[in-house]
Amino acid sequence: MEIYKGTKFKTLLTDYPNSYSEEVELLKYWCQFYSLFRLAPRHESGSFGNLSFRNSKNEIFITKTGLDLGSEISNEDFIKIENCDFEAFTLYANGKFNPSSESMLHYFIYEKRADVNAIFHGHNDSFCNKVIEKGFPETIEETPYGTIELVESVIPLINNDIFVIKNHGFVITAKSIETAGLTTKSILNLIQNTSL
């Protein structure tokens, strides 16, 4: 796995109060869950992994870059993605911190899938292996995290609710945060005699 060095895209960040909703509180729970079950393992700057949701106002919120998902998480740790310019490799966001390094991936999926309102992205070899074993697809080539190349690599898999990014991690897309969480739990239940 590539060493984490922060976001690679340019972020134009505005800092004004977000309209946080009950979904933020629910996502905090799943952040803790992902940390507890080592689906978002820690590194020296935070956790490998990021979670997001889209609310009824079509607002997208994602964990900030470098967030330790197992820490005490505040509302300010969630950043609202306003827009994304893939050609200029620039993200427009609202919050106090830079958004997750995979924000462009999340934005792209939301843009292409109107039925998706939650995306959970984690890193765990046992989990990825079980997903592949169950017949879910994996990207063909390894690509660097936080890049347009990574986003492009998932295009053929975009209509799958679960897929693996080669030598990187897994992605779960769902109609709601609750459904993404239940999908996570169902795959964990399939992993027997395997240490996470």
C-alpha positions in Angstrom: 0.0 0.0 0.0 1.3 3.4 -0.9 2.5 5.6 2.0 -0.1 8.2 2.8 1.1 11.8 2.1 -2.2 13.7 2.2 -4.4 14.9 -0.6 -3.0 15.2 -4.1 -5.7 17.4 -5.7 -6.0 21.2 -5.2 -8.7 22.2 -2.7 -10.5 25.5 -2.7 -12.0 25.7 0.7 -14.6 28.1 2.1 -15.2 28.1 5.8 -18.7 29.0 6.9 -21.2 27.0 9.0 -22.5 23.8 7.4 -26.1 22.7 7.7 -25.3 19.5 9.5 -28.0 16.9 9.8 -28.8 13.7 11.7 -26.8 11.8 9.1 -23.6 13.2 10.5 -24.3 11.5 13.9 -25.0 8.2 12.2 -21.8 8.4 10.1 -19.8 9.0 13.3 -21.0 5.6 14.5 -19.9 3.9 11.4 -16.5 5.7 11.5 -16.0 4.2 14.9 -17.2 0.8 13.7 -14.7 0.8 10.8 -11.9 1.6 13.2 -12.9 -1.0 15.7 -13.0 -3.8 13.2 -9.8 -2.6 11.5 -11.6 -1.8 8.2 -9.9 1.6 8.4 -6.5 0.9 10.0 -4.6 3.7 11.6 -1.5 5.3 10.1 0.7 8.0 11.6 -1.6 10.8 10.3 -5.0 9.2 10.8 -6.8 6.3 9.3 -6.8 4.5 5.9 -10.4 4.9 4.8 -13.2 7.4 4.4 -16.9 7.6 4.6 -19.5 9.9 3.1 -23.2 10.5 2.5 -25.5 12.5 0.4 -28.5 14.0 2.1 -32.0 14.9 0.9 -30.7 18.4 -0.2 -28.2 16.7 -2.5 -25.4 17.9 -0.2 -22.3 15.6 0.0 -20.4 15.3 3.3 -17.2 13.3 3.7 -14.6 12.7 6.4 -11.7 15.1 6.5 -8.2 14.0 5.3 -6.1 12.5 8.1 -9.0 11.8 10.4 -8.5 9.0 12.9 -11.9 7.2 12.5 -11.5 5.7 16.0 -11.0 9.1 17.7 -13.7 11.3 19.2 -15.2 12.8 16.0 -16.8 16.3 15.9 -19.1 17.8 13.3 -16.2 19.9 12.0 -14.4 16.6 10.9 -17.0 16.3 8.1 -16.5 18.5 5.0 -19.2 19.4 2.5 -18.1 18.8 -1.1 -19.5 21.6 -3.2 -18.2 20.8 -6.6 -15.4 19.0 -8.4 -13.4 20.0 -11.6 -11.8 16.8 -12.8 -9.9 18.5 -15.6 -8.4 21.1 -13.3 -7.9 18.4 -10.6 -9.6 20.8 -8.1 -12.2 20.2 -5.4 -14.4 22.9 -4.0 -15.4 22.3 -0.4 -16.9 23.9 2.7 -15.4 23.3 6.1 -12.4 23.9 8.3 -10.2 21.1 7.0 -9.3 19.6 3.7 -11.6 16.7 2.7 -10.5 13.1 2.3 -7.9 12.2 -0.3 -10.5 10.1 -2.1 -13.1 12.9 -2.3 -13.0 12.9 -6.1 -13.8 9.2 -6.2 -16.8 9.8 -3.9 -18.0 12.8 -5.9 -17.7 10.9 -9.1 -19.8 8.0 -7.9 -22.5 10.3 -6.5 -22.5 12.1 -9.9 -23.0 8.9 -11.8 -25.3 7.0 -9.4 -28.5 8.9 -8.4 -29.4 5.8 -6.3 -26.3 6.1 -4.1 -26.5 8.2 -0.9 -23.7 6.6 1.1 -20.2 5.4 0.3 -17.9 3.5 2.7 -14.3 3.0 1.6 -12.0 0.8 3.7 -8.7 -1.0 3.7 -8.5 -4.6 4.9 -7.1 -7.5 3.0 -9.4 -10.2 4.5 -12.4 -8.1 3.7 -11.2 -7.5 0.1 -10.5 -11.2 -0.4 -14.0 -12.1 0.8 -15.6 -9.6 -1.5 -13.7 -11.0 -4.5 -14.4 -14.5 -3.5 -18.1 -13.7 -3.4 -17.9 -12.6 -7.1 -17.7 -8.8 -6.8 -15.3 -7.2 -9.2 -11.8 -5.7 -8.8 -10.2 -3.0 -10.8 -7.7 -4.4 -13.4 -4.6 -2.3 -12.5 -3.2 -0.8 -9.4 -3.4 3.0 -9.4 -2.1 5.7 -7.0 -4.5 6.8 -4.3 -6.3 10.2 -4.7 -5.7 10.5 -8.4 -7.8 10.8 -11.6 -6.3 7.4 -12.7 -7.9 5.8 -9.7 -11.2 7.4 -10.4 -11.0 6.2 -14.1 -10.1 2.7 -13.0 -13.5 2.2 -11.3 -15.6 3.4 -14.2 -16.2 -0.2 -15.5 -17.3 -1.1 -12.0 -19.4 1.9 -11.2 -22.8 0.1 -11.2 -21.7 -2.5 -8.6 -22.7 -1.9 -5.0 -19.4 -3.5 -3.8 -16.0 -3.5 -5.6 -12.3 -3.7 -4.8 -9.7 -1.3 -6.0 -6.6 -3.4 -6.7 -4.0 -3.4 -4.0 -5.8 -0.5 -2.3 -9.1 -1.2 -0.6 -12.9 -1.8 -1.0 -15.8 0.4 -1.8 -19.4 -0.1 -0.6 -22.1 2.1 -2.2 -25.7 2.1 -0.9 -29.0 3.9 -0.9 -28.5 4.9 2.8 -25.9 5.0 5.5 -27.8 2.2 7.3 -27.7 0.0 4.2 -23.9 0.6 3.7 -23.4 -0.4 7.4 -25.5 -3.5 7.1 -23.7 -4.6 4.0 -20.4 -4.1 5.9 -21.7 -6.3 8.7 -22.9 -9.0 6.4 -19.5 -9.4 4.8 -17.8 -9.4 8.2 -20.1 -12.2 9.2 -18.9 -14.2 6.2 -15.2 -14.0 7.3 -14.7 -17.0 9.5 -11.4 -18.0 11.1 -9.7 -15.0 9.7 -8.1 -12.3 11.8 -9.1 -8.8 10.8 
